[in-house]
Amino acid sequence: MSSLTKAIEEYITQLFNEAGSHQISLRRKELAERFGCVPSQINYVLRSRFAPEQGFVVESQRGGHGYIRIVRLRLRDPNERVEHLEKLIGRSITEQESKRLLSNLEKRGLITPRERLIIEVALRNQDEQFRNLFDVPVFRRDTMRADLLKRLITSLALM
């Protein structure tokens, strides 16, 4: 991770802490000027560090008076968490996407490291021998993985 990306991420996190709120608003142009970078660098940080998988929603309006509103999702109710996660997972998810999602859930304290590892193993593409045994096309495997992940997350969230 570049030091510029880290600095922008830390600054936005600091704004959340100072605001004491679940949302902040800022201007992409002003942020880019503050860090001496192009606006696309700000976009990268928002997409990679403040995405729904990390528990954020980013709303933006472009143009001269454009703004960025970042909302930290506060999903205290287990049913809200399940609904949000099911939307994130969608109908199909790759092994890499599921690992990234599980890692973010662990960082947010929604699952334990042990739970993350167990789920990752359950969702892992097995060796070539296993694939030949079941002869499941890749798309179907990703669909099955999404269904299994939703069921596992639902059972953990409702405990």
N, C-alpha and C positions, 0 to 999 in steps of 0.2 A: 504494500500500500504506500502510495507516495506521501511525502510529508505534507504536501499541499492538501491532498484529499483528507488526510487525518486532521489537519488544522481546521478545515472547513467543517468537518463533522463535529469536532470538539466545540467549535464556536456555536453551531446550531444547538447542540446539546446544552451548552451553557445558557443559551437564550431560553430554552425550556425551563431550566432550573431557576433562573432569575425571574421568569414570568410566573412561576408557580401555577401554571395553567396547563391544560391538556392541548392547547393550540397556540401557535405563534404565526405571525404574518411578517413577511419581509419582501424586499424587492431584489430580484435576481441581479439587475444591473448594479445596484449598490453593493451587493455582496461580492460580485465579481471585481468591482473597483477596490473594495476593501482588501481583497486578497491578491490583487494584481493578476487576475486570470481572465480567461474568456468565459462568457456565460455558459458555454457547453460544459465546462468543468463543474459548474454548479449543478447543472442537469445530471451529470454523472454521479455526483455525490448524493443527490436526492434519489436517483433511481437505485443506487447500490446500497445506501446506508439508511434510507428512510422509506423503504418500500413496505407494502402491506405485510410481507413475510416477517418484517422486523417490528410490526405493530404500529405502522404509521399510514396515513393517507395524505397524499400531497395533491393539493388543488392549485391550479395556476391559471392566471389570465395573462395572456401576452399583450404586447403593445406598449405604448408610451407610459401608461399608468398601470402597467401590469404588476401583479403581485404573486407571491407564493404563500399559500397557507398550508402549514404542516400541522396535522392533527394526530396526536398520540392516542391510539385506541385504548380505551379503558374497558376491557372485557372482564369485568368481575364476575358476572353471572355465567356459570358453566354452559348454559344453553347458548348464550351469545358467543362464547368462545368456540363452541362446536360449529355453530352456523358460519362464523367467520372462517374457520379452518376449512370447512367443507367447500366454501367458495374459493379459497386459495388453492386447494388441491384440484378442484375441477373434476372432469370426467376421466382424465388421464394424467399420469405424472411419471417422469423418468426417474431412474435411480438417483442421478445426481441432484435433480430438483428436490426429491424427497429428503436426501441427506442435508441439503441446504436448509430446508424448512425445519427439519428436526433439530439441527444445530441452533437455529434461531429460537426455537421453542425452549431449548435448554438454556440459552443465554438469558432469556426472559424469565426463567424460573418456572415455566409452565410444565416442564417434565424434568425428571432427574437424569443425570448422565447414564445411569443404568437403564432407565426406560428408553432413552435415545438409542443406546447400543442394541438393546433387544429388538426394538422396532427396525433399526437399520438391517440387522441380520435377517429378520423375517422378510424384509422387502428386497433384499439383495438379489441381483441376477446370479444365479448359481453357475457352476462350471458348465462346460460344453456338454458333458454327459447328461446332466440334469435337463438342459434345454432339449436335447434330443429325445429324452424319455417322454416329455410331455408335448414336444413339437408345437409350441404355442408361438404364433407370430408376435413380433416386437410390439405392435400397436396393442394387441390384446393383452400382452404382459403388462404394459403401462396402464391399461384400463383396470386390470385385476389389482395392480399395485395401488392404484388410487382408491379402489373400493376397500381393500384391506387396510390401508392407512386411515381412511375415514372411520372404519369400525374400531381400530385400535385407539385412535385419538378420542373418539366418542366415549369409549369405556374409561379411559384415563381421566378425561375432563369431568365426567359425571361422578367420579369416586369421591 
